[in-house]
Amino acid sequence: MKSVRQRPLGSTGINVSEIGLGCWGIGGPMRRDGTVSGYGQVKDSESIAMLTQAFENGINFVDTAPWYGAGHSERLVGEALRGRRDQIIVSSKVGIYLENEQYTSDYSGDYIMAHYQDSLERLGTDYIDLYVLHSPSAELYQQSGLEALKELKRKGVIRALGISFPASHEESERFFLPICEDERIEIVQLRFNLMSWLPRRSILSKLQSLGIGVICREAFYFGYLTGRFTRETVFDPTSDVRSTWPRERHLDLVGTSEKFGFLASELKCSTSQAALGYCLTPNGVSTVIPGAMTVEEMNDNLGASSLEFQAAQVEQIERIQEQQLGEKL
């Protein structure tokens, strides 16, 4: 069994493997608002094998949501949990869902109380360790939704509650950080990676001071920080949302990711491992939840748990971020 270090999840009393597992990809492709959504074709048998091996190799934290494959991701996680439910920390989210192939969101207390049992059923469990509002914008956020999460915790249906911050760092800092301070928020999912780095400046330190457990999401920035994509890469138009992006965006992201190519050689690791290791360098980060579609990808992710960044390397990364990336991501 590989060694994966654990860290405390803020002040929840829960310990999580610092390398977790994000399960958007295994939900598979789906149609959203008339176009493809997802990250390519995936086999359920491979997904179950990957989840099982992850659990057997020390990953004890898995993140899913009803949105991922319109519930399919939760079902696969539930299947892999059989016989080991008490060993695994399960996070799911609420507020985004697919209805008649239309992207829909509802963060009200009424919606949450009417639908949380759907996630329990798909996961094959009677409780969820972490239950999180799924990236609401300030405009869509509803206080009643947070009150519903608190009620579910009082009932023992969930162990801890939180918010997955939106992609906008400005909105996260301006609107959601005060909510975290005023309410009993225990965990936050935060977009943070080599290219989307602004939370390091102010958000992360504030969350740490509040004792909130931080889960880093989008560690690979849609896969571009894995080193697997080149300027010639073409995505499957039948199953991969990245095929719908302007070609200029693809070329820009490949070029930006290459600025951090020195890390793999200096750290003697894969490009993916370097990206994950960076997410774990700030104080207060509990875990990072990279996606994996295959056993091989998951095994590679595990190797990031043994990395040690030197202060000089972090300083070099920050110089690149400030001087060359600015605040565009």
N, C-alpha and C positions, 0 to 999 in steps of 0.2 A: 504494500500500500504506500502511495506517495504521501509525503508530509505536507499538509496544508495548514498553515498557522491560523489560529482563531483570534478574533478581536471582540471586545464588548460592543454591543449595539447601543451606544449612548448610555442612557440610564435605565434601560428597560430590564436589565438583569439577564438578557439573552446574549449568548455568545454565538457568533457566526463565523464561518470560514471566510478569510479575507478574499478568497476567490470564490464567488458565487456563480450562479448560472441564470442568464436571462433567456426566457423561453418564447420570445416573439417569433423567431424564425421557424421553430418546429410547428407552429400553428399552420404553416403552409400558406400558399397563395390564396387570395380571395378577391372578389370584385367589390370595389368601393366607388360609389358615385359614378358608375359606368366605366371605370378603369381598373387596371390590375393593382393589387396591393399585396405585399409580402416580400420575401427575400429569396425567391427561387423555389424550385421543386425540392421536396424532402420526402423520405420514406418513413412511415410510422415505425417500422421495425428498427430502422437505424436510430430514430429518436429515442425509442425505449432503451435500446442498447447503450446509447450515449448517456442518458439519464442514470441508468443503473450503474454504469461504470463510474460516473461522477460521484455518486453516493458512496460507492465502495472504495473510492480513492480519496475520501476526506472532505469533499464538498458537502456541506450540510445546509446550504441556503439556496433556495430556488425561487425565482420571481416569474409570475405569469399574470394573465389578465383575461377577462372575457373577450376583449377586443382581438386578441391574438388568435387568428384563425376562426373567429366567431365562436369561441368556446372550445375549439379543438385542442389548443395548447393545454388548457386546464384539464381536459380529459386525459391527455397523455401523461401529464404530471401525476394525476390521480392513479393511473395504472402503475406507474413506476414507484409510487409511495407504498403500495400494498406490502404489508409485512414489516415496514420500517417507518411508519408515520411518526412515531415518537422520537425518531432520530433526526428528523429533517425539519428545518425551519422554513415554512411556506409563506410566501408573500403573494397576495393577489390585490388587484385594484378594482375600482368601481367608478363608473361615470361615463365611459365611452363604450359604445356597442354598435353592432351592425343590425339594421332592420331593413329587410327587403333590399339588401345590397346598398343601403344608404348609410353613410357615416352619421351617427347620432350621438348626442351627449346629453346627460341629465345628472346633475350633482345634487339634486334635492334629497331631503331626508325621506320623503315618500318613496322616491324611486329606489333608494338604497334599501329601505326596509322591505320593499316588495320583491327585491331581486337578489339579496345576498345569499339566500338559500340555493339559488341556481348555481352559484360558484361552489358552495359546499357539496352539492350533489355531484357536480362534474369532478371535483377533487376527491370525492369518496371519503369525506371526513366530516366531523361534527364541529370543527373549529378551524380558524385560520390564524396563524401566528401573527402576521402583519397584514392589516387591511388599509389600503391607501387610496385617497382620491386621485384619479388618473389624470394628471396634468391639466387641471382646469385653468382657463384664463381668468384674469381678474373679473372680466365681464360675466363669465358663466359661473363663477364660484358662488355657492350658497351656504350660508351659515347653518342652515338646517341639515345639510349633509354632514357637516362635522359633528353636529349634535347626535345624528343617527349613529355615527361611528362610536361616540362615547357611550351611547345606550347599548350597542352591541358588546362593548367591552364590559360594561356592568353586568350584562347577561352571561358573560363568559364565552361568547361566540368568537371573540377575537382577543388576542393577548396584548397587542399594541396597535396604535393608529397613527396615521401620518398623511403627508401630502407629497405627491410627485410634482415638483415644481415645473412650470412651463419652460419651454426652450429659451424664452427671453430672459436673460440675466437681469435686465433692468426691471422688468415686471416682477421677477422673483424677489429682488431686493426691496423694491418700493412697496409692493403690495403684500407678498406672502411672508416675508420675514417678520413684520409686526404681528401677523396672525400667530406665527410660531411662538412669539414672546408672550402674547396675551392669552393663548389657549394652551391646553395640555397636549401639545404636539410632541410625539415621542420619536418619530423617524421622518426623514426627508429623503426622497430620491432626487438626485441633482445631476443634470447634464454637466459632466466635467471630464475633460480629456486633453490631450496634447494640443488640439486645435481649438477647443472651446474651453478656454482657461480662465476667463474672468472671475468665476467664483472664488478662485484662490485669493483674489485681492481683498474681498470683504465678506462674502457670504459664508465661506467655510469657517472662518474664525468666529463669526457670530453664532453659528449653529453649535460649534464646540462649546462656547461659553454658556449656552443654554442647556447643555447636556443632551442634545438631540443626536441620535444615531444617523450617520450620513451614509447613504447607499449611492455609489457612483454609477450612473447609467450612461449608455452610449459611449462606452470607453473606446470603441473602435471607430466612432463617427461613421456609422452606416457601412462599416467594413473597410474604409479607406486607410485606417491606421494599422491594418494587418500586413501591409506590404504585398497583398495578393493581386492588386489591381495595377494595370499599366495604362498608358494613354490609349492603347489599342483594345482594352477590355470592352466587350459589348455584353449587355445584360439581356436575359431572356425576356422578350416582350410579352410572353404569355403568363409569366409567373413572378416577375421581379419589378417592384415599384421604381427602382433606379433606372429602368429602361425608359421611363417617362420623363426623366429630368433632361434639361437642355444639355447638349454636349459640352458647352462651355463650362457648365458647373462641374461635370466630371473631370475635365482637364484641369480646372483650377484646384479641385480637391486632391487629385493625384500629385500635382506640383507642390501643394502645401504639405502633404504628408511626407514628401521626399526630404523636406528640410530637417526631419528628425531621423534620417537614416543612419546617422552616426551612432545612435544609441545602441543598436543591436550589436555592432562590432565592439564597442567599448565595454558593454555589459556581457558580451559573449552569450547572447540569447537570440531568440527569434524576434522579428519586428513586432509581432503581436504581444509577446511577453513584455517587451520594453514599454509598449503603450499601456498595458495593464499595470505594470510596476509604477509608472508615473502617477497613476490615479491613487495609488496607495501611499504616496509620499507625504501629503499634508497631514498634520495632526488633526485628529477628530474623524477621519474617514474610517468607517467600520468595514466596508466590503465593496467590491466592484462586481458588477453582474454582466460580464461579456456573454454574448450569444455564442452558440456552437450548434452546428448542423450535423456534425459527424463526431465519432469517437476520437478521430485524429485531432480535430480542432479543439475538442475539450481537453485532451491530454496535453496539447501545447499550452493551453491557458493555465493549466496547473503549474507549469514551470515558473510562472511569474511570482509564486509565493516565496521563492528562495532568493529573489533579487534584492540587492542592496545598492541604492543610489548614493553616490557621493555628492556632497554639497556643491562641488564645482560643476557636476553634471546638471543639477537642478538649476544652478545659476545660468548655465549656458542655454538651457531650455527656455528660461524666462527671458533671456536677451532676445532669442529668436522670436518668441511670442510678442514681446513688446515692440521690437524694432521692425519685424517683418510681417506679423499677422495683424497687429493692431487690435481692433475690436470688431472685426467683421464676422466672427463666428461665435 
